[in-house]
Amino acid sequence: AVIFARKRAFGPFRRAELDEKRKNKEFSAFARNGFGFEIGAKVMAMTFEEAEEIVAEAPL
């Protein structure tokens, strides 16, 4: 889910401010790609540093 967020610039990798429309769009994209609400919410709440650490530890 974190790698997906990085590819799509969601959550901690977001460049723009989060408004309600963008938040719904991001949660919908997580759901369409098989991630549940809880996982999407965890990724959206992460800091950039936490997310980068998870990506660095992910197997290739």
Residue pairs with C-beta under 8 A, 6 or more apart in sequence:
1 30
1 35
1 39
1 40
1 42
1 43
2 11
2 43
2 46
2 51
2 54
2 55
2 58
3 55
3 58
4 10
4 30
4 33
4 35
5 11
5 12
5 13
5 30
5 43
5 44
5 51
6 13
6 51
6 55
8 26
8 29
9 15
10 26
10 29
10 30
10 43
10 44
11 26
11 43
11 44
11 45
11 46
11 51
12 43
12 44
12 46
12 47
12 48
12 50
12 51
13 48
13 51
14 22
14 26
16 22
23 44
26 40
26 44
27 37
27 40
27 41
27 44
30 37
30 39
30 40
30 43
31 37
31 40
35 43
43 51
46 54
